[in-house]
Amino acid sequence: DRTVEYLVEQRSHEPGGLELLDIPYSQAKTHVKLTIALIGKNLAQHKKVRLEDFGILTPGMRSGRTGRNPRTGEKVWVGKRPKCQFRPSKDLLKAIDNHQPEEEKI
């Protein structure tokens, strides 16, 4: 798992990293967290979020259904709940495919 801290730290060590933006690590971390919060806020308002070269986040609702309690086997009603679908961009899929070891590629 990669945390916000890890991603900002990794970016700070790349050529043209944070010095290109001329901001300190703590400020970059704050910007990333605020961006993530803004994405969450828009999804909560049922708005689609399109991140160029990354993908599309689409909010929705999962319909209610009858489930089963795994401990007792009893049937229980599971109400509808929010969900978020992610559709990766072609660029992201291409980048992921290029970083797979050769034996894993299909």
C-alpha positions in Angstrom: 0.0 0.0 0.0 1.2 3.5 -0.8 0.3 6.4 1.5 0.1 10.1 0.6 3.3 10.6 2.6 5.1 7.9 0.5 3.9 9.3 -2.8 5.0 12.9 -1.9 8.3 11.6 -0.6 8.9 9.6 -3.8 8.0 12.6 -6.0 10.4 14.8 -4.0 13.4 12.6 -4.9 12.6 12.5 -8.7 14.4 14.9 -11.0 12.2 18.0 -11.4 10.3 17.0 -8.2 9.2 19.4 -5.6 12.0 21.9 -6.3 10.4 22.5 -9.7 7.2 23.5 -7.9 9.2 25.5 -5.4 7.2 24.2 -2.5 8.3 22.4 0.7 7.3 18.7 1.4 4.7 19.6 4.0 2.9 22.0 1.6 3.0 19.4 -1.2 1.5 16.8 1.2 -1.3 19.3 2.1 -2.1 19.9 -1.5 -2.4 16.2 -2.2 -4.6 15.6 0.8 -6.8 18.6 -0.2 -7.1 17.3 -3.8 -8.2 13.9 -2.5 -10.7 15.5 -0.2 -12.1 17.5 -3.1 -12.5 14.4 -5.2 -14.3 12.7 -2.3 -16.6 15.7 -1.9 -17.6 15.7 -5.5 -18.2 11.9 -5.4 -20.4 12.4 -2.3 -22.4 15.0 -4.4 -22.9 12.2 -7.0 -20.7 14.0 -9.5 -18.4 12.0 -11.9 -14.7 12.9 -11.5 -12.5 12.6 -14.6 -8.7 12.7 -13.9 -6.8 13.2 -17.2 -4.4 10.4 -18.0 -5.6 8.4 -14.9 -9.2 7.5 -15.2 -12.8 8.2 -14.3 -14.4 7.8 -10.9 -18.2 7.3 -11.1 -20.4 7.4 -8.0 -23.5 5.2 -7.7 -25.6 3.1 -5.4 -25.5 -0.6 -4.8 -29.1 -2.0 -4.7 -30.4 -3.7 -1.6 -30.3 -7.5 -1.5 -30.9 -10.4 0.7 -27.6 -11.6 2.3 -26.6 -14.3 4.7 -25.1 -14.0 8.1 -21.9 -16.2 7.8 -21.9 -17.1 11.5 -25.6 -18.3 11.8 -26.6 -18.8 8.2 -29.6 -16.6 8.8 -30.9 -14.5 5.9 -30.6 -10.8 6.5 -31.6 -7.7 4.4 -28.6 -5.7 3.3 -29.9 -2.2 2.3 -28.7 -0.1 -0.6 -25.3 1.6 -0.1 -23.0 3.9 -2.0 -20.3 2.6 -4.4 -17.6 4.1 -6.5 -16.6 2.7 -9.9 -13.2 3.3 -11.4 -12.5 3.1 -15.1 -8.8 3.4 -15.8 -7.6 5.5 -18.8 -5.9 3.9 -21.8 -2.7 5.7 -20.7 -2.8 4.2 -17.2 -3.5 0.7 -18.6 -0.6 1.1 -21.0 1.7 2.2 -18.2 0.7 -0.7 -16.0 1.2 -3.2 -18.8 4.7 -1.8 -19.5 5.7 -2.3 -15.9 4.7 -6.0 -15.7 7.3 -8.7 -15.8 7.3 -10.4 -19.2 6.1 -13.8 -18.0 3.0 -12.2 -16.5 1.9 -10.4 -19.8 -0.7 -12.2 -21.8 
